[in-house]
């Protein structure tokens, strides 16, 4: 809702205090979960730039396929996994997913060939299936429409933070672990990357609380304030909805928002997996050379700016109420940035362009998630978010694979980056249209409800 109901100062203070306690209790662990999750996903790019490509004989296309096949397993089980999460409880399912993906991520260190790498990446996708929509479902249980963009953005801070940390930590592990237990550096780094997921999965199981009603760390009045806030901020369209879990599959706007998320995920993983190679190529392209650790810090630079934007941009969108337009502005910044990176004639211009692209893409992601969360009932929101995530994660496969294929085909990054710019702009246009349609439908429903009174 763009204009939330006004509360008395006392009730609003109670609501704010309760929401703040929820943020402090659950968001740090949710953030750590996604931080570890994304570090595991992007470790492959660091490994590839530091010996894996040579040891396993990978071309850019082969690496793109190994990066993207993760999403085949992920997408196949995304919706079923999310339905199970809704039945069994998000807390238990989050813990199960984290432990299983940590085990598979660590075992990837021992793949003997490219074919086994494909198997390991596919199984990692199977293990992680349902993670993002289950976490988002968990957040919809605790936060109202007004609070969700901020909560989603804090969750997604794991992307830029992990990217800031992954480069320096990953390259340090590669150098320090080379030869340990007879493993090459990239294998040691891969082995170490899965262990935090296993640990944080067990912490989530014992620390998180399923519902506001079960929270011993909230007072009775604070519990009710949370529940009232969620009810008060529910859109008129959602209040009159009927149907079960599968009703989200019949919503055209849910499918369309999946296409918007496809564009963002396409860009996120195209940048994430190929940025190490782009920076590593500075020597050939511009005659500049950096050490392995220096390359790791350069990889982190774009995500520092993305972190700042991910905190500020969703908050501004929530205050203005124009979520769709904020997505379009973010994707336009991303498109302009990747074009600058494609045609820039110095390392500085390339880094500015990649930074702008990462900033625009990542700051738009929580906003795209928040739109379907506004139009689906509590019964169907888990499956709906899983559908959006499944369609979007096709971009996780397509981004690295198509980028690698176009790079091999054209011999440069210009063509794949121009394609990426067009896809990003399309995602922004879709988001604006979905917001317009949602506002129109809610206005009609409110008018109909008023006429009955």
N, C-alpha and C positions, 0 to 999 in steps of 0.2 A: 504494500500500500504506500502511496507516495506521500500521504498526509496522515501520519499516525494519530490515533485518538489522544487528546490531551488528558493527562492525569493530574490529580491534586499534587501539590508539592510533596506531601508526606508519602503518598503511594509511589510517586516517581522516584523519590529517594530510596524507598524500599526496593523497587524494581532495579534501580541502578546498583545498589549494594549487592543484591542477589546475583545479578549478571556478572558483576566484578568477581564475586567468589567462584562462580562457575568457570570464568576465564582462568583464574589463578589455579584452580584445582585440576582442570582437564586439559587445557590448551598446551602447557609445556610438554606433556607426554605425547599428545597428538602431533605436535611439531617435531619432536624427536623421532617419532615413528616415520614420518614422511621424509625427514632428513636422511635417516638410515636407508629408507626405501629407495630414494632417488640416487643416493651415492652408489648403491649396489647396481642400479640400472646403468649409470654412466661410467662405471669403472671400466667397462669394456672399451670405451673410446681411449682412455688413458693407457690401458694395456696394449691396444693396437698400435699406438704411436710409440710404444717403448718395448718392442720386441716380439709381440704376439704375431704381427703380420709376417715377419720374417720366419719365425719358428714354425708357423702353421701354413705359410705360403699363401697369404690372403691378398687378393686384388681389392680395389675399392668397392666393386660390385659384390664380391664375396663377403666383405666386411659389412656392407649395407644389409645383405640378406641375414647374416648372423645377428646383426643388431635388431632387425625388424621381425625376425621369426619369433622372438619373445612374445610379440603381440598376437600371434596366431593362437598360441595356447591361452593367453590372457583373455582374448575376445571370446573364444569358444565357451569358456566357463564363467564369463563375467556375470551374466544375468542369473544363471542357476545358483552361483555362489552368493549373490546378493539376496535372492529369495530365501536361501537357507539362513543367511544372517538375520533376516527379519523374523524367521521362525525360531531360531536357536538363541538369538541375542547378539547384538553387535559386539559387545565386549569380548565374549568368548571367541567369536569368529575373527576379530582383529588379532587376537593373541595367536590363534591357530595359523593364520596366514603368515604372520611375522616369523614364527619359529620355522615353518616349512620353507619359506623363501630363503631364510638364512642358511639352512642346511644345504639347499641346492646351490646357492651362490658360492659357498665355500668349496663344494665338490667340483665346481667348474674349473678350479685351479688344476685339476688333474686330467683334463681332456688331452688325448694323444694326437688328435687330428682335427681337421676342419669339420668333418662329418660329425664327430662327437661334440664339437663346439655347438653345432646346430641343435643337436639333441639336448644338450645342457641348457641352451637358451630357451628352447621350447618348453622344457620342464620348469624352468624358472617362471615363465609366463603362467603355466598351469598353477604353480604354487601361489603366485601373487594374485590370481584372478579374484576379483571382487573386493580388493583392498580399498581402492579409492571410493567407490560408492558406499561401502560399508562404513567407512569413516565419515563420509558426508551424511549418511543416514543417521549415524550416531549424533552428529552435530545438529541435525534438524530436530532431534528429540530434546535437545537442550537449549536451542536458540530460536528466537522468532525471526520473521522475515527481515525486521529492522536490523537485527544483530548478525544474521547469517553472512552477508558479504564480508564483514570484519572477521568473523570466525573462520570462514573459508580462506581468507587471505592469510591469517596467522598459520593455518594448516599448510597452505601452499608455500609459506616462507621456507619450507624445507627444500624447495627447488633451488632458489638462488643461494641459500646458505650451504647446501650440500655441494653446489658447484663452486662456491668460493673455497670450501674446505677440500673438496675432492682432488683438485689439481695439486696443491702443495702436499697434502697428506699422501695421495696416491703415488706421486713421483718420489716422495721421501721413502715410502715403503718399498718401492721398486729398487731404489739404490741401496737401502739398508738391508733388504731381505734377499738380495741377489746371492745365491749359493746356500742360503739357510735351508736345512733339510734336503739339500740337493736340488732345490727349486730355482728356476730362473726368477729374476726380479718381478716380472709381471704375474707369474704364477703365485708367488708369495703374497703379493698385494691382493690378488683375487681371493686367496684363501682367507686372509685376514678380514676382508670386507664383509663376509657373511656373519661373523661372530656377533657383532653388536645387535643384529636383527634378532637372533635367538635370545639374547639377554633381555632386550626391551620387550619382546613378546611375552615373556614370563612376568615382567613387571606390570604390563598392561592388564594381564589376567587378574592380578590381585589388587591393583590400585584403582582402576576405573570403576565407575558406578553405572549401572544400566540405565536408570531413569531418575528424574528429579524426585519422584516420590520415595525412592530408596536411599536418598543422600542423607546420611547421618550427620554430615558436615554442614547442612543447611537447617535453619530453624523452620518451624511449621509455616510461619508467615512468608519466609523466603521461598520455600517450595511452591506455595500458592502463587506468589508473585511471578515466578518463572512460568508456571502453567497458564496464568492469566495473560501474560505478555504474549505467549505463543498463540493463544486463542484470539486475542484482540487484534493481532497483526495478520491473521489469516485472511487471504483475499476472498471477496464474495464468491468468485467462481469456484474456489475450493470448498467453501461451506455447503454448496448445493450439489457437490459431486456425489455420485453413487458408483459402486463397482469395486471390484477387488484389485489384486495385484496387477492383473493383466490389463486393467483399464489404461494404464500408462502407455501400453503398446499401441493403443488406438488413437493416441493424441498426435496429430500431425506436427504440432509445434515441438513436441519432444523429439521427434525424428529430425526436424529442421535444426533444432539447437544442437543435435548430435553432429550435423554437418558443420556448424560453426565451431564446435569444439574440435572437430577433425582438423580444421585449418590451423588452430592454435597448437594442437599436439604435433601436427606435421612440422610446423616451424620450430617448436621446442626441441624435438629430437633431431631434426636436420642440423640445427645449430649445435646442439649438445654433443652429437657423435662426431661431427666433422670439424668442430672448432679446433681440437688438438692438431688435426692434420693441416688446417689452414695456417695456424701459428707455426707449426713445424716447417711449413713451406715458405715462411718469410725469407729464409736464407736463399732459396732459389729465385724467388720472385723479386726481392728487394736487396739482396746481398747482406742481410743482417743475420747474425747468429746469436742464439741464446742457449744457455745450459738447460739440462733437463728440468731442474728445479725452477729456473727462471721461466721456462715455458709453462710450468704448473701455475705460477703466479699470474702470468698473462691470461691463462684460461679463466682465472677467478675474477678478473677485472670487470667484465660485462655484468656479472651477477651481483656485484656490489651495488651498482646502480639499479638493477632490477629489484633488489631487496628493499631499497628506499621506496621505489614506486609501488611495490606490492603492499606496503603499509599505508601509503597516503592515497593512492588512486581509488581503491574500493571505498575508503571512508568518504572521499569527496563524492563518489557516485551515489552512495547511500543518502547523503545529505541532499543532493540535488534531485534524486529520484529518477534521473535519466541514465539508467544502467546501460541500455542499448547503445546510446550515443557515446558513452564512455568506452564501450568495447570498440566501437568504430574508430574513435580517436586513437586508442591504444594500438590497434592493428595498423592504422595508417602510419603511426610512428615506426612500428616494426617493419612495414614494407619499405618506407623511405630509408631506414637504416640498413636493411639487407642489400638494397640497390647501391648504397654508398660503399658497402663492403665489397660488392661485386666489381665495381668500376673504380674504386679508390686507387690512387697511384703511390701510396705510401703506407707503411705499417700503422701510422697514426690514424689515417682516414679509415682503414679497415677496422681497427679496434673501436673507433667511434661508431662506425656503422653497425658492427656486431653488437656493441653495447646497447645502441638504440633499439635494435631488433629484439634482443633478449628482454629489455625493459618493457617494450610495448606488448610483447606476447605474454610474458609471465604476469604482468599486472592486470591483464584482461581475463585471465583464467578463472579467478573466483567469481567474477561478474557473470560469465557464461554459465557457471554452475548454479548461480543464484536464481536465474530466470526460470528453469524448469522446476526448481524447488518452490517457486511461487504459484505454480499452476497445477500442482499435483497434491492429492490428499495424502494424509499420513499413511494410509494403507498402501498406496501405490508409489510413494515418492522413492522408496528404495529401489524398486525395479526400474522406475523412470530414470533415476540418476545412473543406474547401471547401463541402461540403454544408451543414454547420452555418452557415457564413458566408453562403451563398447564401440560405438560409431566413431567417436573421437580417436580411440586408440588404433583404429585402422590407419590413422595418420601417423601413429607411432611406428607402424611397419612401413608405410609408404614414404615417410620423410627420409629416413636414412637410405632406404633401398633406391628410391627414385633419384635422390640427390647423388648417390654413388654411381648409379647407372648413367645419369646425364653428365656427370663429371668425367667418367670414362669415355663416353660417346663424344663429348665436345672438347675434352682435353683442358677444361678450365672450370672455375666455379661460377662464371657469369650466367650461363644458361640456367642451371638449377636454382640460383638465387633469384633470378627474374621470375621463374615459375613460382617460387615461394612467395614473392611479393604479391603476386596476383591472388594466390590462395588466401593470404592474410586479409586482404581487402574484402574478399568475398565473405569471410567470417564476420567482419564488422557490419557489413550491409545486412546480413541475415539477422544479427542481433537487434538492430534497429527495427526491422520489420516485425520480429516476434514481440518486442515491447509494445509497438503500436497496436498489434492485434489483441494483445492481452488487455491493454487499457480500454480498448473499444468494447471487448466482451464484458469486462467488469462494470463499465458504465451502464451497459444495457441491463445487466443483472441487478445492479443497485436500483435502477429505475423501476424494474419490474417488482422487486421486493418492496419498494416504497409505495407503489400503487396498491399493493395488497393490504397495507396497514391502514 
